[in-house]
Structure formats: C-alpha cells, structure tokens
Amino acid sequence: MAIALRLPSELDKRLTVLAKKTHRSKSYYVREALQHYIEDLEDYYLAMNVLENPGKVYSSKEVRKMCGLED
C-alpha cells in the first residue's frame, strides 16, 4: 500500500541526510518510525484502558496461592 505525505522541509532534509549516510531509503526510516510510534500508542491506550476500567485486584498472597506457591 502506498501512502503519500508531505513533510516539513527541515524534517525532509534531515531524513534525506540520514538516508544517504546510512545507504537506506527514506521509506525505510518512515516505516521504522511509524512502527515504533504505533507500538507506543498501542501500549499507551492499553494502559489507559486498564486505568479507566480496572479489573479485580489480587493480593500477593492470592497470586502465590493461584500459582501453587502457597497452601
């Protein structure tokens, strides 16, 4: 899938320099940046969901018992 986007000229210049120095494409770095950014956003929204909708809270004693570490 192709996506067209416009970058501010300063960002485009930085990306161009990086791509030339590392012999990688600008597309490579855009994909890498998006992948990391999306992973961070997914983690953030998952954490926010847990904070907004907390489930049951277990004590350490309950967890040890569930794991068979305590009678």
PyMOL Python script that loads the backbone (N, CA, C, O; Angstrom):
from pymol import cmd

cmd.read_pdbstr("""\
ATOM      1  N   MET A   1       0.841  -1.174   0.000  1.00  0.00           N
ATOM      2  CA  MET A   1       0.000   0.000   0.000  1.00  0.00           C
ATOM      3  C   MET A   1       0.891   1.243   0.000  1.00  0.00           C
ATOM      4  O   MET A   1       1.849   1.329   0.767  1.00  0.00           O
ATOM      5  N   ALA A   2       0.577   2.167  -0.834  1.00  0.00           N
ATOM      6  CA  ALA A   2       1.362   3.396  -0.921  1.00  0.00           C
ATOM      7  C   ALA A   2       0.637   4.515  -0.182  1.00  0.00           C
ATOM      8  O   ALA A   2      -0.587   4.637  -0.241  1.00  0.00           O
ATOM      9  N   ILE A   3       1.416   5.315   0.506  1.00  0.00           N
ATOM     10  CA  ILE A   3       0.887   6.477   1.201  1.00  0.00           C
ATOM     11  C   ILE A   3       1.742   7.670   0.797  1.00  0.00           C
ATOM     12  O   ILE A   3       2.971   7.604   0.824  1.00  0.00           O
ATOM     13  N   ALA A   4       1.095   8.737   0.431  1.00  0.00           N
ATOM     14  CA  ALA A   4       1.820   9.961   0.111  1.00  0.00           C
ATOM     15  C   ALA A   4       1.678  10.904   1.298  1.00  0.00           C
ATOM     16  O   ALA A   4       0.598  11.042   1.873  1.00  0.00           O
ATOM     17  N   LEU A   5       2.780  11.548   1.652  1.00  0.00           N
ATOM     18  CA  LEU A   5       2.698  12.517   2.735  1.00  0.00           C
ATOM     19  C   LEU A   5       3.658  13.646   2.478  1.00  0.00           C
ATOM     20  O   LEU A   5       4.648  13.505   1.761  1.00  0.00           O
ATOM     21  N   ARG A   6       3.344  14.768   3.080  1.00  0.00           N
ATOM     22  CA  ARG A   6       4.202  15.938   2.951  1.00  0.00           C
ATOM     23  C   ARG A   6       4.880  16.175   4.282  1.00  0.00           C
ATOM     24  O   ARG A   6       4.242  16.197   5.335  1.00  0.00           O
ATOM     25  N   LEU A   7       6.166  16.350   4.211  1.00  0.00           N
ATOM     26  CA  LEU A   7       6.950  16.621   5.412  1.00  0.00           C
ATOM     27  C   LEU A   7       7.403  18.063   5.403  1.00  0.00           C
ATOM     28  O   LEU A   7       7.640  18.637   4.341  1.00  0.00           O
ATOM     29  N   PRO A   8       7.525  18.647   6.568  1.00  0.00           N
ATOM     30  CA  PRO A   8       8.143  19.979   6.623  1.00  0.00           C
ATOM     31  C   PRO A   8       9.546  19.880   6.025  1.00  0.00           C
ATOM     32  O   PRO A   8      10.216  18.858   6.176  1.00  0.00           O
ATOM     33  N   SER A   9       9.984  20.926   5.357  1.00  0.00           N
ATOM     34  CA  SER A   9      11.255  20.848   4.622  1.00  0.00           C
ATOM     35  C   SER A   9      12.435  20.481   5.518  1.00  0.00           C
ATOM     36  O   SER A   9      13.314  19.732   5.094  1.00  0.00           O
ATOM     37  N   GLU A  10      12.471  20.995   6.750  1.00  0.00           N
ATOM     38  CA  GLU A  10      13.585  20.673   7.647  1.00  0.00           C
ATOM     39  C   GLU A  10      13.610  19.177   7.985  1.00  0.00           C
ATOM     40  O   GLU A  10      14.676  18.563   8.021  1.00  0.00           O
ATOM     41  N   LEU A  11      12.454  18.609   8.227  1.00  0.00           N
ATOM     42  CA  LEU A  11      12.377  17.177   8.524  1.00  0.00           C
ATOM     43  C   LEU A  11      12.769  16.355   7.302  1.00  0.00           C
ATOM     44  O   LEU A  11      13.465  15.346   7.421  1.00  0.00           O
ATOM     45  N   ASP A  12      12.322  16.787   6.136  1.00  0.00           N
ATOM     46  CA  ASP A  12      12.681  16.087   4.903  1.00  0.00           C
ATOM     47  C   ASP A  12      14.192  16.136   4.676  1.00  0.00           C
ATOM     48  O   ASP A  12      14.791  15.140   4.269  1.00  0.00           O
ATOM     49  N   LYS A  13      14.809  17.289   4.937  1.00  0.00           N
ATOM     50  CA  LYS A  13      16.267  17.407   4.790  1.00  0.00           C
ATOM     51  C   LYS A  13      16.991  16.459   5.737  1.00  0.00           C
ATOM     52  O   LYS A  13      17.940  15.780   5.343  1.00  0.00           O
ATOM     53  N   ARG A  14      16.537  16.417   6.990  1.00  0.00           N
ATOM     54  CA  ARG A  14      17.171  15.515   7.974  1.00  0.00           C
ATOM     55  C   ARG A  14      17.024  14.064   7.543  1.00  0.00           C
ATOM     56  O   ARG A  14      17.966  13.279   7.647  1.00  0.00           O
ATOM     57  N   LEU A  15      15.847  13.714   7.064  1.00  0.00           N
ATOM     58  CA  LEU A  15      15.592  12.347   6.612  1.00  0.00           C
ATOM     59  C   LEU A  15      16.452  12.007   5.401  1.00  0.00           C
ATOM     60  O   LEU A  15      16.987  10.902   5.306  1.00  0.00           O
ATOM     61  N   THR A  16      16.583  12.935   4.496  1.00  0.00           N
ATOM     62  CA  THR A  16      17.414  12.733   3.300  1.00  0.00           C
ATOM     63  C   THR A  16      18.868  12.509   3.684  1.00  0.00           C
ATOM     64  O   THR A  16      19.511  11.598   3.165  1.00  0.00           O
ATOM     65  N   VAL A  17      19.392  13.330   4.589  1.00  0.00           N
ATOM     66  CA  VAL A  17      20.783  13.188   5.035  1.00  0.00           C
ATOM     67  C   VAL A  17      20.989  11.834   5.703  1.00  0.00           C
ATOM     68  O   VAL A  17      21.968  11.143   5.424  1.00  0.00           O
ATOM     69  N   LEU A  18      20.070  11.458   6.581  1.00  0.00           N
ATOM     70  CA  LEU A  18      20.173  10.168   7.267  1.00  0.00           C
ATOM     71  C   LEU A  18      20.165   9.017   6.269  1.00  0.00           C
ATOM     72  O   LEU A  18      20.981   8.100   6.365  1.00  0.00           O
ATOM     73  N   ALA A  19      19.252   9.067   5.322  1.00  0.00           N
ATOM     74  CA  ALA A  19      19.159   8.001   4.317  1.00  0.00           C
ATOM     75  C   ALA A  19      20.448   7.888   3.507  1.00  0.00           C
ATOM     76  O   ALA A  19      20.927   6.785   3.246  1.00  0.00           O
ATOM     77  N   LYS A  20      21.003   9.019   3.113  1.00  0.00           N
ATOM     78  CA  LYS A  20      22.249   8.994   2.324  1.00  0.00           C
ATOM     79  C   LYS A  20      23.417   8.461   3.143  1.00  0.00           C
ATOM     80  O   LYS A  20      24.212   7.661   2.650  1.00  0.00           O
ATOM     81  N   LYS A  21      23.519   8.904   4.391  1.00  0.00           N
ATOM     82  CA  LYS A  21      24.631   8.461   5.239  1.00  0.00           C
ATOM     83  C   LYS A  21      24.587   6.967   5.532  1.00  0.00           C
ATOM     84  O   LYS A  21      25.628   6.327   5.680  1.00  0.00           O
ATOM     85  N   THR A  22      23.393   6.421   5.613  1.00  0.00           N
ATOM     86  CA  THR A  22      23.247   5.015   6.010  1.00  0.00           C
ATOM     87  C   THR A  22      22.945   4.085   4.845  1.00  0.00           C
ATOM     88  O   THR A  22      22.830   2.873   5.023  1.00  0.00           O
ATOM     89  N   HIS A  23      22.815   4.657   3.649  1.00  0.00           N
ATOM     90  CA  HIS A  23      22.506   3.867   2.441  1.00  0.00           C
ATOM     91  C   HIS A  23      21.195   3.102   2.590  1.00  0.00           C
ATOM     92  O   HIS A  23      21.060   1.962   2.144  1.00  0.00           O
ATOM     93  N   ARG A  24      20.254   3.750   3.219  1.00  0.00           N
ATOM     94  CA  ARG A  24      18.899   3.202   3.339  1.00  0.00           C
ATOM     95  C   ARG A  24      17.950   4.194   2.696  1.00  0.00           C
ATOM     96  O   ARG A  24      18.294   5.353   2.462  1.00  0.00           O
ATOM     97  N   SER A  25      16.742   3.711   2.413  1.00  0.00           N
ATOM     98  CA  SER A  25      15.773   4.611   1.793  1.00  0.00           C
ATOM     99  C   SER A  25      15.062   5.458   2.849  1.00  0.00           C
ATOM    100  O   SER A  25      14.999   5.096   4.024  1.00  0.00           O
ATOM    101  N   LYS A  26      14.541   6.572   2.405  1.00  0.00           N
ATOM    102  CA  LYS A  26      13.734   7.401   3.303  1.00  0.00           C
ATOM    103  C   LYS A  26      12.500   6.615   3.737  1.00  0.00           C
ATOM    104  O   LYS A  26      12.049   6.741   4.876  1.00  0.00           O
ATOM    105  N   SER A  27      11.963   5.818   2.845  1.00  0.00           N
ATOM    106  CA  SER A  27      10.790   4.999   3.180  1.00  0.00           C
ATOM    107  C   SER A  27      11.092   4.035   4.322  1.00  0.00           C
ATOM    108  O   SER A  27      10.236   3.786   5.171  1.00  0.00           O
ATOM    109  N   TYR A  28      12.295   3.500   4.342  1.00  0.00           N
ATOM    110  CA  TYR A  28      12.689   2.592   5.416  1.00  0.00           C
ATOM    111  C   TYR A  28      12.550   3.292   6.767  1.00  0.00           C
ATOM    112  O   TYR A  28      11.974   2.739   7.704  1.00  0.00           O
ATOM    113  N   TYR A  29      13.081   4.507   6.860  1.00  0.00           N
ATOM    114  CA  TYR A  29      13.034   5.219   8.137  1.00  0.00           C
ATOM    115  C   TYR A  29      11.625   5.667   8.503  1.00  0.00           C
ATOM    116  O   TYR A  29      11.275   5.700   9.683  1.00  0.00           O
ATOM    117  N   VAL A  30      10.823   6.009   7.522  1.00  0.00           N
ATOM    118  CA  VAL A  30       9.433   6.372   7.809  1.00  0.00           C
ATOM    119  C   VAL A  30       8.690   5.152   8.337  1.00  0.00           C
ATOM    120  O   VAL A  30       7.932   5.263   9.301  1.00  0.00           O
ATOM    121  N   ARG A  31       8.894   3.988   7.719  1.00  0.00           N
ATOM    122  CA  ARG A  31       8.248   2.756   8.205  1.00  0.00           C
ATOM    123  C   ARG A  31       8.691   2.432   9.629  1.00  0.00           C
ATOM    124  O   ARG A  31       7.867   2.113  10.485  1.00  0.00           O
ATOM    125  N   GLU A  32      10.000   2.518   9.875  1.00  0.00           N
ATOM    126  CA  GLU A  32      10.527   2.231  11.216  1.00  0.00           C
ATOM    127  C   GLU A  32       9.928   3.174  12.256  1.00  0.00           C
ATOM    128  O   GLU A  32       9.507   2.741  13.328  1.00  0.00           O
ATOM    129  N   ALA A  33       9.894   4.453  11.932  1.00  0.00           N
ATOM    130  CA  ALA A  33       9.361   5.445  12.868  1.00  0.00           C
ATOM    131  C   ALA A  33       7.889   5.182  13.150  1.00  0.00           C
ATOM    132  O   ALA A  33       7.460   5.230  14.302  1.00  0.00           O
ATOM    133  N   LEU A  34       7.117   4.905  12.114  1.00  0.00           N
ATOM    134  CA  LEU A  34       5.689   4.625  12.302  1.00  0.00           C
ATOM    135  C   LEU A  34       5.470   3.372  13.132  1.00  0.00           C
ATOM    136  O   LEU A  34       4.605   3.344  14.008  1.00  0.00           O
ATOM    137  N   GLN A  35       6.248   2.344  12.860  1.00  0.00           N
ATOM    138  CA  GLN A  35       6.092   1.104  13.611  1.00  0.00           C
ATOM    139  C   GLN A  35       6.319   1.342  15.102  1.00  0.00           C
ATOM    140  O   GLN A  35       5.528   0.895  15.933  1.00  0.00           O
ATOM    141  N   HIS A  36       7.389   2.039  15.436  1.00  0.00           N
ATOM    142  CA  HIS A  36       7.689   2.301  16.845  1.00  0.00           C
ATOM    143  C   HIS A  36       6.638   3.220  17.470  1.00  0.00           C
ATOM    144  O   HIS A  36       6.220   3.007  18.608  1.00  0.00           O
ATOM    145  N   TYR A  37       6.219   4.227  16.732  1.00  0.00           N
ATOM    146  CA  TYR A  37       5.226   5.163  17.244  1.00  0.00           C
ATOM    147  C   TYR A  37       3.895   4.466  17.496  1.00  0.00           C
ATOM    148  O   TYR A  37       3.254   4.694  18.521  1.00  0.00           O
ATOM    149  N   ILE A  38       3.482   3.615  16.559  1.00  0.00           N
ATOM    150  CA  ILE A  38       2.215   2.901  16.720  1.00  0.00           C
ATOM    151  C   ILE A  38       2.296   1.927  17.889  1.00  0.00           C
ATOM    152  O   ILE A  38       1.332   1.789  18.642  1.00  0.00           O
ATOM    153  N   GLU A  39       3.431   1.249  18.055  1.00  0.00           N
ATOM    154  CA  GLU A  39       3.587   0.351  19.203  1.00  0.00           C
ATOM    155  C   GLU A  39       3.462   1.126  20.513  1.00  0.00           C
ATOM    156  O   GLU A  39       2.815   0.658  21.450  1.00  0.00           O
ATOM    157  N   ASP A  40       4.071   2.298  20.582  1.00  0.00           N
ATOM    158  CA  ASP A  40       3.971   3.128  21.784  1.00  0.00           C
ATOM    159  C   ASP A  40       2.533   3.570  22.030  1.00  0.00           C
ATOM    160  O   ASP A  40       2.066   3.559  23.168  1.00  0.00           O
ATOM    161  N   LEU A  41       1.829   3.959  20.965  1.00  0.00           N
ATOM    162  CA  LEU A  41       0.428   4.367  21.115  1.00  0.00           C
ATOM    163  C   LEU A  41      -0.443   3.206  21.577  1.00  0.00           C
ATOM    164  O   LEU A  41      -1.307   3.379  22.437  1.00  0.00           O
ATOM    165  N   GLU A  42      -0.219   2.032  21.012  1.00  0.00           N
ATOM    166  CA  GLU A  42      -0.996   0.857  21.439  1.00  0.00           C
ATOM    167  C   GLU A  42      -0.770   0.578  22.913  1.00  0.00           C
ATOM    168  O   GLU A  42      -1.721   0.306  23.646  1.00  0.00           O
ATOM    169  N   ASP A  43       0.481   0.641  23.357  1.00  0.00           N
ATOM    170  CA  ASP A  43       0.778   0.433  24.777  1.00  0.00           C
ATOM    171  C   ASP A  43       0.093   1.486  25.638  1.00  0.00           C
ATOM    172  O   ASP A  43      -0.460   1.171  26.692  1.00  0.00           O
ATOM    173  N   TYR A  44       0.131   2.732  25.189  1.00  0.00           N
ATOM    174  CA  TYR A  44      -0.488   3.825  25.934  1.00  0.00           C
ATOM    175  C   TYR A  44      -1.991   3.594  26.084  1.00  0.00           C
ATOM    176  O   TYR A  44      -2.528   3.689  27.187  1.00  0.00           O
ATOM    177  N   TYR A  45      -2.666   3.292  24.977  1.00  0.00           N
ATOM    178  CA  TYR A  45      -4.116   3.109  25.039  1.00  0.00           C
ATOM    179  C   TYR A  45      -4.499   1.865  25.833  1.00  0.00           C
ATOM    180  O   TYR A  45      -5.536   1.860  26.497  1.00  0.00           O
ATOM    181  N   LEU A  46      -3.694   0.822  25.779  1.00  0.00           N
ATOM    182  CA  LEU A  46      -3.945  -0.364  26.592  1.00  0.00           C
ATOM    183  C   LEU A  46      -3.833  -0.005  28.067  1.00  0.00           C
ATOM    184  O   LEU A  46      -4.679  -0.399  28.870  1.00  0.00           O
ATOM    185  N   ALA A  47      -2.797   0.739  28.427  1.00  0.00           N
ATOM    186  CA  ALA A  47      -2.605   1.155  29.821  1.00  0.00           C
ATOM    187  C   ALA A  47      -3.741   2.061  30.270  1.00  0.00           C
ATOM    188  O   ALA A  47      -4.247   1.912  31.383  1.00  0.00           O
ATOM    189  N   MET A  48      -4.146   2.993  29.426  1.00  0.00           N
ATOM    190  CA  MET A  48      -5.246   3.894  29.787  1.00  0.00           C
ATOM    191  C   MET A  48      -6.543   3.116  29.988  1.00  0.00           C
ATOM    192  O   MET A  48      -7.325   3.431  30.885  1.00  0.00           O
ATOM    193  N   ASN A  49      -6.772   2.109  29.163  1.00  0.00           N
ATOM    194  CA  ASN A  49      -7.967   1.288  29.302  1.00  0.00           C
ATOM    195  C   ASN A  49      -7.973   0.560  30.640  1.00  0.00           C
ATOM    196  O   ASN A  49      -9.010   0.465  31.298  1.00  0.00           O
ATOM    197  N   VAL A  50      -6.820   0.048  31.039  1.00  0.00           N
ATOM    198  CA  VAL A  50      -6.717  -0.644  32.324  1.00  0.00           C
ATOM    199  C   VAL A  50      -6.961   0.332  33.470  1.00  0.00           C
ATOM    200  O   VAL A  50      -7.636  -0.006  34.443  1.00  0.00           O
ATOM    201  N   LEU A  51      -6.415   1.544  33.359  1.00  0.00           N
ATOM    202  CA  LEU A  51      -6.618   2.533  34.408  1.00  0.00           C
ATOM    203  C   LEU A  51      -8.074   2.977  34.508  1.00  0.00           C
ATOM    204  O   LEU A  51      -8.588   3.208  35.602  1.00  0.00           O
ATOM    205  N   GLU A  52      -8.729   3.093  33.359  1.00  0.00           N
ATOM    206  CA  GLU A  52     -10.119   3.546  33.338  1.00  0.00           C
ATOM    207  C   GLU A  52     -11.101   2.429  33.669  1.00  0.00           C
ATOM    208  O   GLU A  52     -12.209   2.697  34.134  1.00  0.00           O
ATOM    209  N   ASN A  53     -10.709   1.193  33.436  1.00  0.00           N
ATOM    210  CA  ASN A  53     -11.588   0.043  33.660  1.00  0.00           C
ATOM    211  C   ASN A  53     -10.822  -1.032  34.430  1.00  0.00           C
ATOM    212  O   ASN A  53     -10.537  -2.106  33.900  1.00  0.00           O
ATOM    213  N   PRO A  54     -10.497  -0.734  35.673  1.00  0.00           N
ATOM    214  CA  PRO A  54      -9.693  -1.718  36.415  1.00  0.00           C
ATOM    215  C   PRO A  54     -10.475  -3.013  36.645  1.00  0.00           C
ATOM    216  O   PRO A  54     -11.683  -3.004  36.883  1.00  0.00           O
ATOM    217  N   GLY A  55      -9.764  -4.092  36.567  1.00  0.00           N
ATOM    218  CA  GLY A  55     -10.354  -5.397  36.851  1.00  0.00           C
ATOM    219  C   GLY A  55     -10.136  -5.727  38.312  1.00  0.00           C
ATOM    220  O   GLY A  55      -9.847  -4.846  39.123  1.00  0.00           O
ATOM    221  N   LYS A  56     -10.274  -6.984  38.639  1.00  0.00           N
ATOM    222  CA  LYS A  56     -10.066  -7.423  40.008  1.00  0.00           C
ATOM    223  C   LYS A  56      -8.606  -7.218  40.391  1.00  0.00           C
ATOM    224  O   LYS A  56      -7.703  -7.461  39.592  1.00  0.00           O
ATOM    225  N   VAL A  57      -8.391  -6.778  41.592  1.00  0.00           N
ATOM    226  CA  VAL A  57      -7.036  -6.603  42.119  1.00  0.00           C
ATOM    227  C   VAL A  57      -6.767  -7.760  43.068  1.00  0.00           C
ATOM    228  O   VAL A  57      -7.562  -8.038  43.966  1.00  0.00           O
ATOM    229  N   TYR A  58      -5.642  -8.430  42.863  1.00  0.00           N
ATOM    230  CA  TYR A  58      -5.281  -9.581  43.681  1.00  0.00           C
ATOM    231  C   TYR A  58      -4.147  -9.210  44.633  1.00  0.00           C
ATOM    232  O   TYR A  58      -3.255  -8.435  44.287  1.00  0.00           O
ATOM    233  N   SER A  59      -4.199  -9.764  45.810  1.00  0.00           N
ATOM    234  CA  SER A  59      -3.100  -9.579  46.755  1.00  0.00           C
ATOM    235  C   SER A  59      -1.970 -10.527  46.361  1.00  0.00           C
ATOM    236  O   SER A  59      -2.182 -11.479  45.611  1.00  0.00           O
ATOM    237  N   SER A  60      -0.780 -10.262  46.868  1.00  0.00           N
ATOM    238  CA  SER A  60       0.342 -11.152  46.562  1.00  0.00           C
ATOM    239  C   SER A  60       0.084 -12.548  47.108  1.00  0.00           C
ATOM    240  O   SER A  60       0.510 -13.538  46.513  1.00  0.00           O
ATOM    241  N   LYS A  61      -0.612 -12.632  48.236  1.00  0.00           N
ATOM    242  CA  LYS A  61      -0.942 -13.939  48.817  1.00  0.00           C
ATOM    243  C   LYS A  61      -1.868 -14.712  47.874  1.00  0.00           C
ATOM    244  O   LYS A  61      -1.686 -15.913  47.676  1.00  0.00           O
ATOM    245  N   GLU A  62      -2.858 -14.031  47.294  1.00  0.00           N
ATOM    246  CA  GLU A  62      -3.773 -14.691  46.355  1.00  0.00           C
ATOM    247  C   GLU A  62      -3.029 -15.161  45.108  1.00  0.00           C
ATOM    248  O   GLU A  62      -3.294 -16.251  44.603  1.00  0.00           O
ATOM    249  N   VAL A  63      -2.120 -14.362  44.620  1.00  0.00           N
ATOM    250  CA  VAL A  63      -1.351 -14.725  43.425  1.00  0.00           C
ATOM    251  C   VAL A  63      -0.463 -15.934  43.718  1.00  0.00           C
ATOM    252  O   VAL A  63      -0.389 -16.865  42.916  1.00  0.00           O
ATOM    253  N   ARG A  64       0.205 -15.915  44.861  1.00  0.00           N
ATOM    254  CA  ARG A  64       1.057 -17.064  45.222  1.00  0.00           C
ATOM    255  C   ARG A  64       0.223 -18.335  45.322  1.00  0.00           C
ATOM    256  O   ARG A  64       0.667 -19.396  44.884  1.00  0.00           O
ATOM    257  N   LYS A  65      -0.966 -18.246  45.885  1.00  0.00           N
ATOM    258  CA  LYS A  65      -1.843 -19.423  46.016  1.00  0.00           C
ATOM    259  C   LYS A  65      -2.287 -19.907  44.631  1.00  0.00           C
ATOM    260  O   LYS A  65      -2.287 -21.109  44.366  1.00  0.00           O
ATOM    261  N   MET A  66      -2.667 -18.969  43.746  1.00  0.00           N
ATOM    262  CA  MET A  66      -3.104 -19.344  42.397  1.00  0.00           C
ATOM    263  C   MET A  66      -1.979 -20.004  41.607  1.00  0.00           C
ATOM    264  O   MET A  66      -2.233 -20.844  40.744  1.00  0.00           O
ATOM    265  N   CYS A  67      -0.741 -19.627  41.900  1.00  0.00           N
ATOM    266  CA  CYS A  67       0.426 -20.188  41.206  1.00  0.00           C
ATOM    267  C   CYS A  67       0.941 -21.460  41.877  1.00  0.00           C
ATOM    268  O   CYS A  67       1.928 -22.049  41.436  1.00  0.00           O
ATOM    269  N   GLY A  68       0.272 -21.871  42.932  1.00  0.00           N
ATOM    270  CA  GLY A  68       0.670 -23.081  43.630  1.00  0.00           C
ATOM    271  C   GLY A  68       1.912 -22.900  44.476  1.00  0.00           C
ATOM    272  O   GLY A  68       2.593 -23.876  44.791  1.00  0.00           O
ATOM    273  N   LEU A  69       2.219 -21.665  44.850  1.00  0.00           N
ATOM    274  CA  LEU A  69       3.407 -21.405  45.647  1.00  0.00           C
ATOM    275  C   LEU A  69       3.093 -21.343  47.133  1.00  0.00           C
ATOM    276  O   LEU A  69       3.992 -21.197  47.961  1.00  0.00           O
ATOM    277  N   GLU A  70       1.825 -21.453  47.461  1.00  0.00           N
ATOM    278  CA  GLU A  70       1.424 -21.343  48.855  1.00  0.00           C
ATOM    279  C   GLU A  70       0.194 -22.230  49.065  1.00  0.00           C
ATOM    280  O   GLU A  70      -0.664 -22.339  48.189  1.00  0.00           O
ATOM    281  N   ASP A  71       0.123 -22.847  50.214  1.00  0.00           N
ATOM    282  CA  ASP A  71      -1.033 -23.703  50.524  1.00  0.00           C
ATOM    283  C   ASP A  71      -2.170 -22.918  51.086  1.00  0.00           C
ATOM    284  O   ASP A  71      -3.217 -23.485  51.400  1.00  0.00           O
TER     285      ASP A  71
END
""", "prot")
cmd.dss("prot")
cmd.show_as("cartoon", "prot")
cmd.util.cbc("prot")
cmd.orient("prot")
